[in-house]
Amino acid sequence: MGQFYYWLDNPEESFFPTASIIEINENNLDELNIEGAKVWLDCLGKNTGKFVSVAPRRKMEETFNPEGLAWDFSKLRNEREINEFANRYGLLGIRTPGQAEINKIKLQRNLYTDSSYFIDLPIGQSICEPIELWFFHIKQMQRLLKLYKALISIHKGEMDESELEDKLLTVNMPVGGSCQILWWDGTWTGFTAPEEEMEKEESFLEIAQGLLALKVNSIGNQDIKMTPETIITGKPPLGFTIKEWRYTPHLIQAVYFDLWQLISKNEPVHICENPNCKLPFKKVKRQKYCSNACKQEAFRIRKDPEKYGFTKEQVQ
């Protein structure tokens, strides 16, 4: 077992360093001497930035409950909430970029206005991670939950397949025989599809299904570790059984593993009815909103929709 670990099967004592948000700039860079900070600032073309960092390092051994982690992560909205999450669970575990990743980020930073250059960065031990990287992965989790919700609705007949296009996924014009698959907000999913595939009637649904499965599986089941435990039962034929316990040294894998479990169990996803939110959440009883704050905001919007940029029809 490695230096740090998060148990994945049940709430168990896990061992990992907690983290918090700090600001790093050219004035305190040398003094703080945080490994990877200079590389990240150079990658992002910045002299100053906010980072989630384990420095000063604080190791923590406490009961880690993986269930509901994907929901908790997807609900993070601002730096304060990210800081609280990192205080509790530590860093994501996205490795400081090597030269190949540095070149990729610098190139794609000039090509994309969003954070697509964070797609598929290697998972590994890290000391600090830019706050932008956290917001990117939070957005990814929200998009995947919304896509999962849409695929469930299509299967139930509550949503037409044709609504996938534009409402959830869009396609860039083909270049060199391939089309970029984008999210509804124009950011790249990290996937491309052959132009001829896009001409097939059923292709968009298949692409959406494949995208969800591959995205979640590529992180959630990547390099999950196992350790055996012998359990004495006294029962035939051996008098014992062997159980395998799963764990990961990286928080981001624990988050995506929980999402994989959620999907495997066909857990329902609901969309917050606050028109200013529309984020996915786990519904309790007759709950319509993801939080009390959203419930109150939705009430204010219904009272005076024009004030908040909505029409009466949009909030009915």
N, C-alpha and C positions, 0 to 999 in steps of 0.2 A: 504494500500500500504506500502511496506517495506521501509527501509532506502534508498536504491538505486534502480533505475529502468531505463530500456531501453524500450521506446515505439517501437512497432513492425509493426504497420499498416501504418504509414505515418511519414514523418519527423516531429518530435515533440520535445519540450523541455524535455530533460531527465536529470537525476541526478545521477552522479556516480563519484568515485574518479579516477583521472588519475594516471598513474604509469610510472616508468622508470627502466632501468636496473642498478643494483648496484652489486658490488662484495662483498661477505660476506666470511670471513675466521675466523680462530680461534683467530686472533689478534683483529678484530673489532666486533666479535659476541656479546660480552657482552655490548660494548659501544652502538652499534646500537639498540640492544634489540628488534629485529623484531620478532614478534610472528610467530612461525612455521619454522623459518630458521634452527634452530638446529635439529628439527625433520626431515626436508628434507635432510640435510647434512648426518644425521645418516642413513636414508633410502638408500641414494645413495652411502654410504660408502666413503664419501669425507670429507676433512677438509676445503676445500674452493670451492666456486662455484659462478656462476653468477645467479642472481635472478631478475625477474621482480617484483617490490615491490611498494606499495603505500606509503611507508615511505620515506621522510616525507609526511604525508597525505595532499593531495590537492583535495578538493571537487570541482566539476565543474558542472555547469548547462548550457547546451547548446543544440542546435538542433541536435538531433541524427537521421541520415537517415539510416534505416536498409537495404535499397535496394543496392545491390552490395557488401554487407559486406563479403559474402562468397568468392567472386572473390578477393577482396582486401586482405583477410586473406591468401588465397591460394598462393598469389604472393610474400609473405614475404620470403626473401632468406637468410638474415643475421641478426646479432645482431643490426646493425644500423636501419634496416627497422622495426624490431620488436620493438625497442625502440620508433620509431616514431609512430607506431601503438598504443602502450601502452600509449604514451603521449596523444594520441587523444581519445582512447576508454577505457583505464583502464585495469584491470586484467581479465583473462579468467573466473575466478570463479570456480577453482578446489580446493575443501576444503583441508586443511592440513590433512594428513593421521592420522587416529586413529590407535589404536593398531592392529586391524585386517588388515588394509591396510598396515601398517608397516611390519607386518610379511609376507604378500603376496609379497610386493615389494622385500624384502630381499631374499625370497625364489626364486622368478622368476628372480631376477637379476643374480643369479648363474646359471640359466637354459638357459637364452636367451642372445644372444650377442647384440640384438637390444633393443628397448625401449618398448617391449610388456608389461612390468610390469605397464605401465601407462594406459593400457586399463581398462575402466570402473571404474576409480576412482570417488568417489562421487563428485557431483557438490555442491557448497556451498560457503559461504563467505570466502575469504582468504585475507591475508595481503601480502604474497609473494609467488611466484611460480618459481621453477627452470627453467632456460632457456631451458633445455632439454625437459621439459614438453611442452613448446611452440613449439619447433621444431617437437615434436611428433604429436601434433594436426595439425600443418601445413601440415605435410606429409600425415596425415589421410585425410585431405580435398582434397589434390591433387589426392590421390588414388581414392577417391570416385567420383570425377569429371571425372577422366579417365574411371572408370568403367561405369559411367552414359553415357559417350560418346560412349563407346563400345556397350552398350545395344541399344542405338539409332541406331548405324551403323548396328547392326544385324537386327533390326526391319526393316530398310530400304533396307536390302539385300546387303549392302555395305561391310559387314564383315560376315564371316562364323562363326557359333556357335562354331565350333571346335577350333577357334583361342582364345577363352576365356581361355582355359587351356594352361598354360605355359606363354602366353603373358600377362595375367592379373591375373590369379589365378592358384595356384598349390595345390597339395594335399600331405600331409605327410603320410607316411606308417601308417596303422591303428594300434592303441594300444587299447586293451580292447574293440574292436568292433567299435571304433570311429576313424574318420580321422580328422586331423587338416586341416582347409582351410587356406592357406597362400596367401599373395600377391605375385606378380611376383618376387619381390626381396628377397623372403624367410622370410619376417616378418609375424607374425601371425595376422590374421584378428580379432581374438577373437571368431571365430566360429568353431564349429565341426559339422560333419555330420555322421550318421550311415554308416558303411561300405557297407551295402546292398543298400543304396540309391545311393552311388557313382557308382554302377554297372549299373544303369539305364541310357539309352542313353540320356534322356532329363534332367538328374539331374543337370548337370553343369550350364546350363542356369537358371534353377529354383533356384539354390543356389546363383548365381550371383544376380538375381533379388531380392531374399529374403534378401541377405546380404545388398544390397544398401538400400532397404526400411527400414529394421530394424535398421541399423546403423544411418541413418539420422533421423528416427522417434524417436529413443530412446533418442536422445538429443534435436532435434529440436522441438519436441512437448511435452517434459517432463516438467510437472509442469508449463506450461505457464499460467500466471495470466490473469484475465479479470476484467475490471471495467466498469460499465454501465454509460451511459450519456443520459439524457433526452433531446431530441431535439424538441422544439416547432415548429410545422408546420402550425397549424391553419386549417389543412385539416381533413375531416372526416376519420374514425369514432371517433377518440379520440382527435384529435387536436395536437397530439404529437407522436413521435416515440422514441424507445429506441435503442441506438447503443452501442455495446460492443467494448471496446478498449482493445487490447492485449498488455501485457508487460512482461518483465522478469527482475529479479534482477541480472542476470548473463550474461556476454558477450558471453560466449561459446554457450549458448542457442540461443542468437540472431544470431550468425554466422550460426549455423545449421538450425535455423528457416528460414533464408534467402536461404540456400541451398534447403530446403524442398519446398519453394515457387518457386525457379528456376526450380526444377524437375516437380512440379505440373503444371507449365505453359509450360512445354516442351521446355524450352529455349535451343538453340543450344550451344554446347561446341566445341571448336576447339583446336587442339594440335599445339603448337609452332613448326615451321619447322626448327628451329635451332637444329641440331643433338646433341648438347651439353646441350639442355634444355628439349624439349619434354614435357613441362608443359602445362596443360589446360589453356585456356584463353577465354575471351569474344571478339569475332571478331567484328571489326568495318570496314564496307565496304569490301575492298579486302585485308585486313590485313592478313599477313602470319606469323608474329612473335609477341610474347607477349610484346615485348618492342623494343625500338630503339637499345639498347645495344645488344639484341639477333640478330637483323637484321644485325648489323655490324659484330658481331662474325661469323654469318653464311656466310657472304661474305668472311671473311678471311679464313674460313675453306674450302670453295669452291675453293679458289685460290690455296691452298696448303694443301689438306686433310691429306697427310701423316704426316705432321708436327704436326697435332692435333690428330693423332691416328685413322684416318678414311681412308677408301679406296675411290677411285673415284666413285665406284658404290654406296656406301653408301650416298653420298652427291648429287647425280644426281636428 
